[in-house]
Amino acid sequence: NRSTEFNRATMAGTKAAAVSKGLKKGMSKKGTRIHTKVHFYRPHTLSLARKPKYAPRSTPKKNTLDKFSIIKYPLTTESSMKLIED
């Protein structure tokens, strides 16, 4: 069991070394790209979420249903109350 564990560890170490070597040098792409489509499709690039520096509204919305507007435009009229009761 110990020998297999040791072999796995050494294999992992050699793989990691190979990967790090490739990362340090950098990969080179050889050859030309084969275009299989006739039309060009725009690639989907990174779209970040909005991070606003300030609030969209400088002041909070004012409540329009104050005591005066309720008198002007009542929500519970006699006809509406009749509809609710029925």
C-alpha positions as CSV (number, residue, x, y, z in Angstrom):
1,N,0.0,0.0,0.0
2,R,2.8,2.4,0.9
3,S,4.6,1.8,-2.3
4,T,1.5,2.5,-4.4
5,E,0.9,5.7,-2.4
6,F,4.5,6.8,-3.0
7,N,4.2,6.1,-6.7
8,R,1.0,8.1,-6.9
9,A,2.7,11.0,-5.1
10,T,5.7,10.9,-7.4
11,M,3.5,10.7,-10.5
12,A,1.5,13.7,-9.3
13,G,4.7,15.5,-8.6
14,T,6.1,14.9,-12.1
15,K,2.7,15.9,-13.7
16,A,2.7,19.1,-11.7
17,A,6.3,19.8,-12.7
18,A,5.4,19.3,-16.4
19,V,2.4,21.7,-16.0
20,S,4.4,24.3,-14.3
21,K,7.1,24.1,-17.0
22,G,4.4,24.6,-19.7
23,L,2.9,27.5,-17.8
24,K,6.3,29.2,-17.4
25,K,7.2,28.9,-21.1
26,G,3.8,29.5,-22.5
27,M,2.0,27.7,-25.2
28,S,2.3,28.4,-28.9
29,K,-0.6,27.7,-31.3
30,K,0.6,26.5,-34.6
31,G,-1.4,26.4,-37.8
32,T,-4.4,28.3,-39.1
33,R,-7.9,28.2,-37.8
34,I,-10.4,26.2,-39.9
35,H,-13.5,28.3,-40.5
36,T,-16.5,26.0,-40.7
37,K,-19.2,28.7,-40.7
38,V,-19.9,31.2,-43.5
39,H,-21.1,33.9,-41.1
40,F,-19.2,35.6,-38.3
41,Y,-20.8,35.4,-34.9
42,R,-19.7,38.0,-32.4
43,P,-18.0,36.3,-29.4
44,H,-19.7,36.6,-26.0
45,T,-17.3,38.7,-24.0
46,L,-17.3,39.3,-20.2
47,S,-20.2,41.4,-19.0
48,L,-19.8,42.6,-15.5
49,A,-22.6,43.6,-13.1
50,R,-23.2,47.3,-12.5
51,K,-21.4,48.9,-9.5
52,P,-22.9,52.4,-9.1
53,K,-20.9,55.0,-7.3
54,Y,-24.0,56.8,-6.1
55,A,-27.8,56.0,-5.8
56,P,-29.9,56.5,-8.9
57,R,-32.2,58.9,-6.9
58,S,-30.7,61.6,-4.8
59,T,-33.8,61.8,-2.5
60,P,-36.4,59.2,-1.5
61,K,-39.7,59.4,-3.2
62,K,-42.3,61.5,-1.5
63,N,-45.6,59.9,-0.5
64,T,-48.3,61.5,-2.7
65,L,-51.2,60.1,-0.7
66,D,-51.0,62.6,2.2
67,K,-54.0,63.9,4.2
68,F,-55.0,66.5,1.6
69,S,-54.9,64.3,-1.4
70,I,-57.0,61.7,0.4
71,I,-59.7,64.4,0.9
72,K,-59.4,65.4,-2.8
73,Y,-59.3,61.8,-4.2
74,P,-60.9,59.5,-1.6
75,L,-60.1,55.8,-2.0
76,T,-63.1,54.6,-0.1
77,T,-66.1,56.3,-1.7
78,E,-69.6,55.2,-1.0
79,S,-69.9,53.4,-4.4
80,S,-66.6,51.5,-3.8
81,M,-67.7,50.6,-0.3
82,K,-71.0,49.3,-1.7
83,L,-69.0,47.1,-4.2
84,I,-66.8,45.7,-1.4
85,E,-69.9,44.9,0.8
86,D,-71.7,43.0,-2.1
